[in-house]
Amino acid sequence: MASTPFGPAKPYPDEWENVAHLRVLRTVAGDWDKLIGWRNDMTKRGFRLLKVTSDDKEIVAVFGKTKTSLHSSNP
């Protein structure tokens, strides 16, 4: 798995990609105000906050929106 200078590039299980469109947002540790703004913005776009992790270097938020193809009535 690839990583950034701060941690893994994909901070979520691979299976999540099969069922949702995902967005990963990162900021420096301690900048929790950005998380509030991200959540408000992403919620307006139909995404839900799925996971938040933090350490002494960064905050990582994973947002997801269910793939519409999963809800179609076609087999």
C-alpha positions in Angstrom: 0.0 0.0 0.0 1.3 3.4 -0.9 1.8 6.0 1.8 2.2 9.7 2.2 4.8 11.3 4.4 2.2 11.2 7.2 0.6 7.8 6.8 -1.2 5.4 4.4 -2.6 6.9 1.2 -5.8 4.8 1.6 -7.0 5.1 5.2 -9.9 2.8 4.6 -10.5 -0.9 3.6 -10.4 -1.7 -0.1 -13.9 -3.1 0.0 -15.3 0.4 0.6 -14.4 1.3 -3.0 -16.8 -1.4 -4.3 -19.8 0.3 -2.7 -19.1 4.0 -2.4 -17.5 7.0 -4.0 -14.9 8.0 -1.5 -13.1 11.3 -0.8 -10.1 11.5 1.6 -9.3 14.9 3.1 -6.2 15.7 5.1 -5.0 18.6 7.2 -2.3 19.2 9.8 -2.8 18.0 13.3 -4.8 20.4 15.5 -6.7 22.0 12.6 -10.1 20.6 13.7 -12.0 23.6 12.3 -11.3 22.3 8.8 -13.1 19.1 9.7 -16.3 21.1 10.5 -16.1 22.9 7.2 -15.4 19.7 5.3 -18.4 18.0 6.9 -20.8 20.8 6.1 -19.6 21.0 2.5 -19.5 17.3 1.8 -22.9 16.7 3.4 -24.4 19.3 0.9 -22.9 17.1 -1.9 -24.5 13.9 -0.5 -21.5 12.5 1.2 -21.4 11.1 4.7 -18.5 11.2 7.1 -17.3 7.6 7.4 -14.1 7.8 9.4 -11.8 10.3 11.1 -8.3 9.5 12.3 -5.7 11.8 13.8 -2.2 11.6 15.2 0.5 14.1 16.1 1.0 15.0 12.4 -2.3 15.1 10.6 -6.1 14.7 10.7 -7.6 12.4 8.0 -11.3 12.4 7.2 -12.9 9.8 4.9 -16.3 10.7 3.2 -18.4 8.4 1.2 -21.5 8.4 -1.0 -23.2 5.1 -2.0 -22.7 4.3 -5.7 -26.0 4.7 -7.5 -25.5 1.6 -9.6 -26.1 -0.4 -6.4 -29.6 0.9 -6.2 -30.7 0.3 -9.8 -33.4 -2.2 -10.4 -31.5 -3.8 -13.3 -29.9 -7.2 -12.5 
